[in-house]
């Protein structure tokens, strides 16, 4: 019986045919927009076609899963394709506009299914790559223990038998000694008795002699016999000699018990100690993740190569300087592609220049001392508009369009993820708590790579919200596990290489770092003195760099928030630093207050 696609193990090797008509080549890729498998040749043609060139084509294993088509019972012409996050029920796009779901957050149901499918594959991979092999290793260890137990117990049995033989030999020796003693006692007694017996024999012989003598006196044959008989003393009989009865020995049986014998044979005990847990090697996250895409693998290889060759330099070197027209301070820098950069000051001026200092574009914004603009993965620029509570996007033809509305929240800071293109926004709102929301690339709220984070702020609290590339809200980060507000005024925001969201919060006077699921990891509050923190960025080694305006320094932290050094100080010519960013060549760009000069430093080697 053939397996359905959903029943085929994720790591199984099976042949798939290209979904293009009349093409029977092996399928290697998948178009997520068309939901069609395709071979390498058909993929190339698909991406060249004007109608489909912008479609998302991925390796087959990285494909989105197509939902089974099901019509809405309330709106029969509409497909069920959304999930209401509040109600946790699937519905159609028309249901989403009804009164019952007004103000609710909706997620693309296909993305939910894809995420769950990926999660299930991850769990299967965990089982096959870690849990099952580890369990088999434990079985082998237990089998070795069984062999060892049998070996030890057989040794104990052999020792006990040897002990018993030794005791037996000792008993035989003692028995022999005692029998010898008995023999000696018997010999001594018999010698005494025999002596007495001989004495009696001698006396009897004496008596016989006396009888003969007396008979001679009764009929003497001569005068000598008569004379002998007349002497009375010759007729007196000697008394019977005294003899002693022997004192016979008595045998007293030994006093012993089974326990006494057991003591002679030693004893077996089990030590009264707590048994140790069998060692289980921890599961390595990297070993159970699904295979990355070709592009991700290439990026990972490049980053890995860089990590292996880069380290902190013993000194910081100034590489070059750039002068930015129009602005009088450099409060935030966004590096663009093709040798351009965007710079903003405290008066709302947002200027694009080339590396020769030529002005390419100028926009008047409501931004001030915040990191309120960022360059996206495709090279476009998005920036926040606090007054109108929106995020704007500049199209390739320099048209400004509204991209995301932030409702009642004032967007302060923004960052486009280099990992997955998600947008992170720091926001604030009067008299209401803040949060951070994570969305996937299609706008679904979740906790995976490919998200956009947005940080926000209120008088009392701030928040960070994550949007996907299309501007759909997918995650809000607002409080820690104890219900405490994480943010107050999140005016600069960035993302680390491990997906951590790093916020420079002016109100908290701290760098607040959460992981990509929104769990608070740590807060860094400086080195004792007043900490006037502004711009923040990270590098390819996971370092966190943050400006300390009050102390004219740039702090360098490791990925876990440990202070490493004051990377830049007044000795390097830094005064009132406001903004930092790292370029593709791992150089640090620094902007300062009261000057339109951007200075570039080399600090990695």
PANU-671375 format. One line per 4 residues: for each residue x, y, z of C-alpha. Coordinates in Angstrom, 2 decimals, always signed. Layout:
# residues N
X Y Z | ...
# end
This chain:
# residues 605
+0.00 +0.00 +0.00 | +1.51 +3.35 -1.05 | +2.03 +6.08 +1.52 | +0.48 +9.49 +1.15
+2.86 +12.45 +1.09 | +2.02 +13.28 +4.70 | +2.95 +9.73 +5.76 | +6.35 +9.73 +4.09
+9.11 +10.24 +6.67 | +10.79 +13.64 +6.26 | +14.19 +12.04 +5.70 | +12.95 +9.32 +3.35
+14.44 +9.09 -0.13 | +11.62 +9.00 -2.67 | +11.32 +10.03 -6.30 | +9.11 +13.04 -7.07
+8.19 +14.06 -10.58 | +8.14 +17.69 -11.74 | +4.62 +19.13 -11.67 | +5.01 +20.95 -15.02
+2.91 +19.41 -17.76 | +4.81 +16.93 -19.98 | +7.92 +17.18 -17.75 | +8.92 +13.97 -16.03
+12.22 +15.09 -14.54 | +13.00 +14.67 -10.85 | +11.38 +17.34 -8.67 | +13.86 +19.33 -6.60
+12.06 +22.62 -6.00 | +8.63 +23.96 -5.09 | +6.80 +27.20 -5.86 | +4.99 +28.28 -2.70
+2.77 +30.67 -4.63 | +1.62 +28.13 -7.24 | +1.93 +25.10 -4.93 | +3.70 +23.26 -7.71
+6.74 +20.97 -7.57 | +9.30 +21.54 -10.31 | +12.68 +20.43 -11.56 | +15.73 +22.71 -11.83
+15.06 +23.59 -15.47 | +11.39 +24.43 -14.88 | +12.37 +26.49 -11.84 | +14.72 +28.60 -13.96
+12.01 +29.17 -16.56 | +9.49 +29.94 -13.80 | +11.76 +32.63 -12.35 | +12.42 +34.16 -15.75
+8.72 +34.48 -16.56 | +7.52 +38.05 -15.90 | +4.30 +36.76 -14.31 | +6.04 +34.44 -11.85
+9.55 +35.86 -11.43 | +8.70 +37.16 -7.95 | +7.23 +33.87 -6.77 | +8.87 +32.19 -3.80
+10.62 +29.07 -5.10 | +12.35 +26.97 -2.45 | +13.97 +23.52 -2.17 | +11.23 +20.92 -2.04
+11.78 +20.08 +1.63 | +11.42 +23.76 +2.58 | +8.05 +24.11 +0.84 | +4.86 +25.50 +2.36
+2.17 +22.90 +2.87 | -1.01 +23.39 +0.90 | -4.17 +23.36 +2.94 | -7.04 +21.09 +1.90
-9.66 +23.31 +0.28 | -12.74 +23.76 +2.40 | -15.52 +26.27 +1.86 | -16.88 +28.39 +4.68
-20.31 +27.19 +5.82 | -21.41 +30.76 +6.45 | -19.91 +32.19 +3.23 | -19.95 +29.25 +0.77
-18.03 +31.15 -1.91 | -15.06 +31.76 +0.39 | -12.29 +29.35 +1.34 | -11.34 +28.86 +4.99
-7.84 +30.30 +5.02 | -7.38 +32.27 +8.28 | -7.01 +31.49 +11.98 | -8.43 +33.87 +14.58
-5.74 +34.11 +17.27 | -8.19 +35.21 +19.98 | -10.89 +32.60 +19.25 | -8.52 +29.93 +17.94
-10.93 +28.95 +15.16 | -10.40 +28.76 +11.39 | -12.51 +31.07 +9.26 | -12.68 +32.78 +5.89
-11.64 +36.33 +5.03 | -15.25 +37.52 +5.10 | -15.82 +36.10 +8.59 | -12.80 +38.12 +9.71
-14.70 +41.34 +8.94 | -17.72 +40.46 +11.06 | -18.56 +42.02 +14.41 | -17.65 +38.87 +16.32
-14.02 +39.13 +15.22 | -13.59 +42.89 +15.10 | -10.16 +43.93 +16.39 | -8.87 +40.36 +16.49
-5.51 +39.26 +15.09 | -5.65 +36.79 +12.20 | -3.03 +34.36 +10.97 | -2.67 +32.78 +7.56
-3.95 +29.23 +8.15 | -1.57 +27.88 +5.55 | +1.33 +29.37 +7.49 | +0.02 +27.82 +10.71
-0.15 +24.45 +8.98 | +3.35 +24.92 +7.54 | +4.71 +25.89 +10.94 | +3.06 +22.91 +12.63
+4.30 +20.62 +9.89 | +7.82 +21.96 +10.34 | +7.51 +21.59 +14.11 | +6.42 +17.97 +13.72
+9.35 +17.28 +11.41 | +11.67 +18.88 +13.96 | +10.25 +16.60 +16.66 | +10.67 +13.54 +14.41
+14.23 +14.63 +13.69 | +14.85 +15.04 +17.42 | +13.58 +11.53 +18.06 | +15.65 +9.98 +15.28
+18.83 +11.97 +15.76 | +18.90 +12.21 +19.55 | +16.26 +10.49 +21.68 | +16.27 +7.10 +19.93
+20.10 +6.83 +19.52 | +20.58 +7.99 +23.11 | +18.08 +5.37 +24.32 | +19.91 +2.69 +22.31
+23.18 +3.80 +23.91 | +21.55 +3.44 +27.33 | +20.43 -0.09 +26.41 | +24.01 -0.96 +25.49
+25.22 +0.49 +28.77 | +22.61 -1.54 +30.67 | +23.71 -4.70 +28.81 | +27.30 -3.99 +29.84
+26.11 -3.58 +33.42 | +24.34 -6.98 +33.25 | +27.59 -8.61 +32.10 | +29.51 -6.84 +34.85
+26.97 -7.90 +37.49 | +27.23 -11.56 +36.44 | +31.02 -11.36 +36.49 | +31.11 -9.79 +39.96
+28.59 -12.24 +41.44 | +30.43 -15.26 +40.02 | +33.61 -13.92 +41.62 | +31.80 -13.65 +44.95
+30.54 -17.23 +44.67 | +34.06 -18.49 +43.91 | +35.43 -16.61 +46.91 | +32.76 -18.06 +49.20
+33.50 -21.63 +48.04 | +37.23 -21.08 +48.58 | +36.48 -19.74 +52.05 | +34.39 -22.81 +52.82
+37.18 -25.13 +51.68 | +39.62 -23.28 +53.92 | +37.26 -23.67 +56.87 | +36.87 -27.38 +56.08
+40.63 -27.86 +56.09 | +40.87 -26.00 +59.38 | +38.15 -28.26 +60.88 | +40.00 -31.36 +59.70
+43.23 -30.10 +61.27 | +41.56 -29.31 +64.60 | +39.75 -32.67 +64.57 | +43.02 -34.50 +63.96
+44.68 -32.64 +66.83 | +41.86 -33.49 +69.20 | +41.84 -37.17 +68.22 | +45.59 -37.27 +68.88
+44.88 -35.80 +72.30 | +42.25 -38.48 +72.92 | +44.72 -41.19 +71.89 | +47.27 -39.88 +74.38
+44.73 -39.77 +77.22 | +43.66 -43.32 +76.40 | +47.27 -44.55 +76.40 | +47.95 -42.93 +79.77
+44.84 -44.46 +81.34 | +45.57 -47.89 +79.94 | +49.15 -47.76 +81.21 | +47.86 -46.99 +84.71
+45.27 -49.77 +84.56 | +47.76 -52.28 +83.18 | +50.14 -51.44 +86.04 | +47.39 -52.11 +88.54
+46.53 -55.34 +86.77 | +50.15 -56.47 +86.98 | +50.25 -55.62 +90.66 | +47.19 -57.81 +91.28
+48.73 -60.63 +89.26 | +51.82 -60.44 +91.40 | +49.68 -60.55 +94.55 | +47.79 -63.61 +93.33
+51.09 -65.36 +92.66 | +52.09 -64.43 +96.21 | +48.87 -65.98 +97.54 | +49.52 -69.22 +95.66
+52.96 -69.39 +97.15 | +51.53 -68.84 +100.58 | +49.07 -71.70 +100.20 | +51.86 -74.06 +99.29
+53.86 -72.95 +102.27 | +51.00 -73.39 +104.67 | +50.23 -76.85 +103.28 | +53.82 -77.73 +103.99
+53.48 -76.76 +107.59 | +50.52 -79.09 +108.04 | +52.53 -82.12 +107.08 | +56.18 -81.30 +107.58
+58.69 -83.78 +106.23 | +61.58 -82.50 +108.19 | +62.45 -80.46 +111.21 | +63.10 -77.25 +109.12
+59.55 -77.15 +107.86 | +58.20 -77.59 +111.31 | +60.46 -74.92 +112.71 | +59.28 -72.50 +109.91
+55.67 -73.28 +110.67 | +56.12 -72.65 +114.33 | +57.08 -69.09 +113.58 | +53.72 -67.22 +113.48
+54.96 -64.37 +111.48 | +55.49 -66.67 +108.58 | +51.80 -67.46 +108.54 | +50.59 -63.82 +108.25
+49.07 -62.94 +104.81 | +49.92 -59.57 +103.22 | +46.90 -57.32 +102.55 | +45.48 -56.98 +99.10
+47.19 -54.07 +97.34 | +45.05 -50.95 +96.83 | +44.19 -49.87 +93.30 | +42.56 -46.66 +91.97
+39.67 -46.48 +89.59 | +40.53 -44.46 +86.50 | +38.98 -41.02 +85.98 | +37.59 -41.21 +82.46
+37.49 -38.15 +80.18 | +34.19 -36.59 +79.12 | +33.55 -35.08 +75.66 | +31.75 -31.72 +75.65
+30.24 -30.84 +72.28 | +31.22 -27.48 +70.77 | +28.85 -24.53 +71.05 | +28.25 -23.11 +67.58
+25.39 -21.95 +65.35 | +24.71 -21.28 +61.70 | +25.51 -17.63 +62.27 | +28.89 -18.58 +63.77
+29.68 -20.64 +60.73 | +28.44 -17.81 +58.47 | +30.87 -15.44 +60.18 | +33.68 -17.85 +59.44
+32.74 -17.78 +55.76 | +32.75 -13.97 +55.48 | +29.75 -11.87 +54.41 | +28.36 -10.11 +51.33
+27.03 -6.53 +51.61 | +25.65 -3.86 +49.23 | +27.19 -0.43 +49.96 | +24.67 +2.02 +51.40
+25.28 +4.76 +48.83 | +22.94 +6.56 +46.45 | +23.19 +5.14 +42.93 | +24.41 +7.57 +40.27
+22.20 +8.65 +37.40 | +23.27 +7.28 +34.06 | +24.90 +10.03 +32.03 | +22.76 +11.35 +29.20
+24.51 +13.65 +26.76 | +22.61 +16.94 +26.27 | +20.80 +17.43 +23.02 | +22.65 +19.84 +20.73
+20.23 +22.24 +19.07 | +22.20 +22.25 +15.84 | +21.93 +18.47 +15.53 | +18.12 +18.39 +15.50
+17.27 +21.32 +13.27 | +15.90 +20.76 +9.81 | +18.24 +21.27 +6.91 | +18.52 +24.94 +5.90
+17.89 +26.25 +2.44 | +20.73 +26.61 -0.06 | +20.84 +30.36 +0.51 | +20.89 +29.89 +4.28
+23.64 +27.28 +4.00 | +25.72 +29.66 +1.90 | +25.19 +32.50 +4.39 | +25.99 +30.18 +7.31
+29.19 +29.04 +5.61 | +30.24 +32.62 +4.96 | +29.50 +33.65 +8.55 | +31.23 +30.57 +9.87
+34.32 +31.33 +7.79 | +34.30 +34.90 +9.08 | +33.91 +33.76 +12.70 | +36.85 +31.39 +12.35
+39.13 +34.17 +11.13 | +37.85 +37.22 +13.04 | +38.60 +38.26 +16.62 | +38.79 +41.47 +18.61
+41.77 +43.60 +17.66 | +44.16 +44.76 +20.36 | +43.51 +48.34 +19.28 | +40.84 +50.32 +17.42
+41.91 +52.05 +14.22 | +40.16 +54.94 +12.46 | +39.65 +53.92 +8.83 | +37.93 +56.94 +7.25
+35.38 +59.71 +7.72 | +32.31 +60.81 +5.78 | +30.61 +64.19 +5.84 | +26.81 +64.15 +5.52
+25.13 +67.24 +4.05 | +22.07 +68.97 +5.53 | +22.21 +67.40 +9.00 | +24.02 +68.96 +11.98
+24.14 +65.72 +14.04 | +24.12 +62.03 +13.27 | +21.51 +60.40 +15.50 | +21.01 +57.23 +13.45
+22.69 +55.51 +10.48 | +21.17 +52.94 +8.12 | +23.62 +51.49 +5.60 | +22.07 +50.95 +2.20
+23.22 +48.93 -0.76 | +25.43 +50.07 -3.62 | +27.51 +52.36 -1.44 | +24.78 +54.56 +0.04
+23.73 +55.45 +3.56 | +20.75 +57.06 +5.27 | +21.39 +59.47 +8.15 | +18.95 +61.31 +10.44
+19.39 +64.15 +12.93 | +17.30 +65.51 +15.82 | +15.27 +67.86 +13.61 | +13.49 +65.24 +11.47
+15.91 +65.42 +8.53 | +16.42 +62.03 +6.88 | +19.10 +62.21 +4.19 | +20.41 +59.64 +1.72
+23.97 +60.18 +0.44 | +26.62 +58.30 -1.44 | +30.09 +57.67 +0.00 | +31.41 +60.83 -1.65
+29.03 +62.97 +0.42 | +26.63 +63.72 -2.45 | +23.01 +64.14 -1.36 | +20.73 +61.71 -3.18
+17.46 +62.27 -1.34 | +16.05 +64.19 +1.64 | +12.82 +63.51 +3.54 | +11.30 +65.56 +6.33
+10.05 +63.28 +9.10 | +8.72 +63.52 +12.66 | +11.69 +61.55 +14.00 | +14.09 +62.89 +16.60
+16.68 +61.06 +18.72 | +15.54 +57.54 +17.83 | +16.66 +54.79 +15.51 | +13.56 +55.31 +13.43
+14.68 +54.04 +9.99 | +16.11 +50.82 +8.59 | +17.09 +49.29 +5.26 | +15.22 +46.08 +4.39
+16.62 +42.90 +2.84 | +15.63 +44.06 -0.65 | +17.46 +47.37 -0.18 | +14.37 +49.54 +0.42
+13.94 +51.94 +3.34 | +11.18 +51.95 +5.95 | +10.83 +54.55 +8.70 | +8.47 +55.42 +11.53
+6.11 +58.37 +11.70 | +5.32 +59.00 +15.38 | +2.80 +61.77 +14.74 | +0.60 +59.69 +12.43
+1.41 +56.37 +14.12 | +2.40 +54.62 +10.92 | +5.44 +53.06 +9.31 | +6.22 +54.36 +5.85
+8.02 +52.67 +3.00 | +10.02 +54.29 +0.22 | +9.55 +52.42 -3.05 | +12.34 +52.06 -5.65
+10.89 +55.04 -7.57 | +11.18 +57.10 -4.35 | +7.45 +57.15 -3.70 | +6.51 +57.22 -0.01
+3.65 +54.86 +0.90 | +2.07 +53.87 +4.19 | +3.19 +50.36 +5.03 | +1.98 +49.56 +8.57
-0.48 +51.30 +10.89 | +0.43 +50.94 +14.57 | -2.97 +51.86 +16.00 | -2.74 +53.73 +19.29
+0.98 +53.08 +19.62 | +3.66 +55.60 +18.67 | +6.43 +53.81 +16.74 | +9.85 +54.95 +17.93
+12.55 +52.58 +16.67 | +12.68 +50.05 +13.86 | +14.98 +47.32 +12.55 | +14.74 +44.97 +9.58
+16.01 +41.50 +10.45 | +19.03 +40.33 +8.48 | +18.08 +36.76 +9.42 | +14.60 +36.54 +7.95
+13.44 +40.00 +6.90 | +11.04 +40.47 +9.82 | +10.51 +44.02 +11.07 | +11.06 +44.84 +14.74
+9.44 +48.04 +16.03 | +9.84 +49.70 +19.44 | +6.72 +51.65 +20.45 | +5.14 +53.65 +23.28
+1.63 +54.43 +24.35 | +0.21 +56.68 +27.06 | -1.15 +54.97 +30.17 | -1.09 +51.49 +28.67
+1.43 +48.65 +28.95 | +3.62 +47.72 +26.06 | +4.55 +44.46 +24.44 | +6.47 +42.81 +21.60
+4.75 +40.70 +18.99 | +6.50 +38.33 +16.55 | +5.17 +37.64 +13.06 | +6.46 +35.32 +10.39
+7.35 +36.35 +6.86 | +3.72 +36.25 +5.76 | +2.38 +38.13 +8.75 | +1.45 +35.25 +11.05
+2.04 +35.73 +14.78 | +4.50 +33.10 +15.97 | +7.97 +32.46 +17.42 | +10.19 +31.35 +14.55
+12.87 +32.71 +12.23 | +11.82 +35.05 +9.48 | +10.06 +37.44 +11.81 | +9.96 +41.23 +12.02
+10.15 +42.82 +15.49 | +8.79 +46.27 +16.24 | +9.48 +48.09 +19.52 | +7.01 +50.59 +21.02
+6.81 +52.81 +24.10 | +4.28 +54.38 +26.49 | +4.50 +56.84 +29.37 | +4.38 +53.87 +31.70
+5.51 +51.06 +29.46 | +6.76 +50.33 +25.98 | +6.65 +47.30 +23.75 | +8.32 +45.65 +20.81
+6.21 +44.33 +17.97 | +7.32 +41.97 +15.25 | +5.90 +42.16 +11.72 | +6.67 +39.93 +8.78
+7.91 +41.25 +5.44 | +4.38 +42.00 +4.32 | +3.59 +44.03 +7.45 | +1.47 +41.48 +9.28
+1.79 +41.61 +13.07 | +3.06 +38.29 +14.41 | +4.47 +38.90 +17.89 | +4.27 +41.35 +20.79
+6.91 +41.47 +23.54 | +5.87 +43.48 +26.55 | +6.37 +41.80 +29.95 | +8.68 +39.27 +31.58
+7.64 +36.01 +33.27 | +6.83 +37.89 +36.49 | +4.50 +40.31 +34.73 | +6.92 +43.23 +34.94
+7.15 +45.67 +32.06 | +10.24 +45.04 +29.95 | +10.29 +48.43 +28.22 | +9.70 +52.08 +28.96
+11.12 +54.07 +26.04 | +12.62 +51.64 +23.46 | +14.20 +54.27 +21.22 | +16.80 +52.06 +19.47
+16.42 +48.41 +18.46 | +18.44 +45.70 +16.70 | +18.74 +41.92 +16.42 | +21.68 +39.65 +17.25
+22.96 +36.72 +15.20 | +21.14 +34.23 +17.47 | +17.78 +35.97 +17.01 | +17.90 +37.90 +20.31
+16.06 +41.23 +20.21 | +18.29 +43.95 +21.70 | +16.70 +47.23 +22.75 | +18.35 +50.42 +23.97
+15.72 +51.71 +26.42 | +16.28 +55.31 +27.49 | +13.63 +55.15 +30.21 | +15.00 +51.96 +31.76
+18.62 +53.18 +31.35 | +19.39 +49.66 +30.19 | +20.03 +47.42 +27.23 | +17.10 +44.97 +27.41
+17.62 +41.67 +25.60 | +14.99 +38.98 +24.98 | +15.28 +35.81 +22.92 | +13.29 +35.37 +19.73
+10.39 +33.86 +21.67 | +10.18 +37.02 +23.81 | +11.68 +35.57 +27.00 | +13.80 +38.04 +28.95
+17.48 +37.02 +28.89 | +19.26 +39.90 +30.60 | +19.46 +43.66 +31.07 | +22.73 +45.61 +31.00
+22.81 +48.86 +33.01 | +26.33 +50.11 +32.40 | +29.42 +50.25 +34.61 | +28.26 +52.14 +37.67
+28.09 +55.72 +36.43 | +25.08 +57.38 +34.79 | +24.29 +55.39 +31.62 | +22.94 +57.61 +28.83
+22.46 +54.96 +26.19 | +21.43 +55.65 +22.61 | +22.33 +53.78 +19.40 | +22.81 +50.01 +19.44
+24.01 +47.37 +16.97 | +25.50 +43.86 +16.84 | +28.27 +42.26 +14.80 | +29.02 +38.95 +13.12
+30.56 +37.57 +16.35 | +27.43 +38.31 +18.36 | +28.91 +41.31 +20.18 | +26.52 +44.05 +21.30
+27.73 +47.63 +20.85 | +25.87 +50.51 +22.50 | +26.50 +54.26 +22.71 | +26.88 +55.89 +26.14
+26.22 +59.58 +25.44 | +26.80 +60.72 +29.01 | +30.29 +59.20 +29.28 | +31.48 +59.69 +25.67
+32.02 +55.94 +25.19 | +30.87 +52.92 +23.19 | +30.39 +49.80 +25.34 | +31.22 +46.35 +23.98
+29.28 +43.34 +25.40 | +29.32 +39.69 +24.51 | +26.22 +37.83 +23.33 | +25.22 +37.03 +26.94
+25.49 +40.60 +28.24 | +28.93 +40.35 +29.83 | +30.86 +43.63 +29.66 | +34.05 +43.26 +27.60
+35.43 +46.75 +27.27 | +34.89 +50.42 +26.51 | +35.61 +50.03 +22.81 | +35.69 +53.77 +22.07
+36.38 +56.65 +24.46 | +37.41 +60.29 +24.27 | +40.98 +59.11 +23.70 | +39.84 +57.89 +20.26
+38.18 +61.25 +19.60 | +34.63 +60.12 +20.43 | +32.39 +62.74 +22.02 | +28.62 +62.51 +22.56
+28.16 +59.30 +20.50 | +24.59 +58.79 +19.31 | +24.57 +56.09 +16.61 | +26.46 +52.92 +15.67
+26.22 +50.29 +12.96 | +28.48 +47.60 +11.47 | +28.95 +47.19 +7.71 | +29.52 +44.06 +5.62
+33.30 +44.46 +6.03 | +32.89 +44.37 +9.83 | +33.81 +48.02 +10.26 | +32.08 +50.12 +12.94
+30.34 +53.35 +11.84 | +29.83 +55.96 +14.57 | +27.71 +59.11 +14.47 | +27.86 +61.89 +17.10
+25.96 +64.89 +18.36 | +26.84 +68.40 +17.09 | +28.74 +67.16 +14.03 | +27.73 +65.85 +10.61
+30.79 +63.61 +10.35 | +30.46 +59.82 +10.39 | +33.64 +58.06 +11.52 | +34.49 +54.47 +10.53
+36.64 +52.29 +12.78 | +38.24 +48.86 +12.44 | +38.06 +46.86 +15.67 | +38.07 +43.23 +14.42
+41.04 +41.47 +12.90
# end
